[in-house]
Amino acid sequence: MELPNWMEQLHPTLKNTSICYLSIPGSHDSLSFSVNRSSSLSPDAPALAQFLNKICGPLMKKIIYNWCVTQTANLTQQFMLGVRYFDLRVATKRSKIYSCHALYGMNIIKALHVLNEMLQKYTKEIIILDFQCFYNFQNSHHFFLSHKIHSIFGKKLCPLFEDVSCLTVERLQMNKFQVIVIYRNDWRVNVPEFWPNSKWITLWPNTTDITQLCKYLTETLKKRKADAGFVSQCVFTPSPKFIARHVFSTLKNSCGLQCDMKIKSIWIKNQKCLIPNGVNVIIADFIDIKEFDFCSLVVKLNEKSLSSKNL
């Protein structure tokens, strides 16, 4: 299966399965690839990091950079690799809106244009934009962002479905809906096309222990709602103490590589989808690591689960 248009190539049975029961690859902090060492600290940076940055300057910013980058593939590369769920965190700076993860990244409007260009090329593909966090936002910023989302994607935006289990890939494709926007802020009630937090649940493991991570992922799947999407976060989250012990390392070297390779063999490969308590969206850090083969692994769970269902 070719990953740039894997949704178009799905088996007819899979296309008629709820999108919340399909196995969909996603990227954690999707836009963190766009931060650089010269980026200024964003409002979501921990208070301690902001304090130390004032004292240590460039050295502290280098450390922050090393620990805030969760992706090295840009948006186009992520899409071509098969990513269809994008985890977005945004903050304002001088009246403009940027991505953020301790440091400011790219202009969010530019990011949306990049994704729209991919959807214009691959007209049967569907993406989920999950606006997780908003920093330094006022109503005027929400209004501006919602207006831009509408103007960029237009009729590609899928309206809110009360029961996500009724929404299939085929239904989306027939209606030419290509974008689902999850907007985790109360302001979303002003926009019919913005989906609330309850329609796509995402829970944070908050650990650097692979056993605890796998246990958490398995236990939360057992409790997932049948009428909503669900995000399984296959990521390590380093604590301040962990970072202090590995201060001159990077998130990729101390967490990302270890988590990716372990979670691949221990957990992801053994999952099933197409069932109420199966996986749906699976996200990871550094999704472009060749040995990880993350997107292909997640997409293949659909055919694998379909085959075992038909036995």
C-alpha angles and dihedrals in degrees: 000000000000109000099210089069104018094138091057089053097050118128111262090248090056092048088056092050120097113269088231090063097048122096107246127180118227138176125237113232087357097195099046089103087075098062119096138187092266094053116115121242113272126220093260092063110115115262091242091054091050091050094048091046089061090054103036100029115183094014093057092045090053090053091048090049092051090054102039101055109095099163134043097181116087123229096269091049092047091051093047090050089057105263110153101166118067121194108212129189117179139190136178126243123176092344094308128105122234138173114256144192106162086311129051116259135181128335106272093221090057089050092052091050090053091053092046090054089055092049091050088056096042102039097176096055123101126205133195116216109198112193097197105170138020122197126192089359125158127182090266090059092049090049092050094047094047090049091052093047089053095046093048101043102023112165091007088079114104115222119233116283113204091208109039090187087074093056114095133180090244091054091050092048094047090053092042091238109155105160131063112187118201108194111189097199133087089242089076091082086079092064121059092204095056115095122215129237092259093064095062113026119205123183127191118229094196099196142109094207115101094207092052091045094053091045091051093048092050096045094048092050090057089058100043119128116252095220099051140060121257134208121209109201107211094186140114117234113205117215121222088259091052091051091047090055091050098030097145094044127078137244089249096052099039100036116001101059094042094047095045096051095042097044090049095061101028102043121001097052091054097052130107131204135188090073131092093251096039129105121282118169114015118191131191143169122256094013092180097066102128096216090050094056085188104167095045090049093051095044092049090059087076096060091037092053092045091052094049090047091055095050 
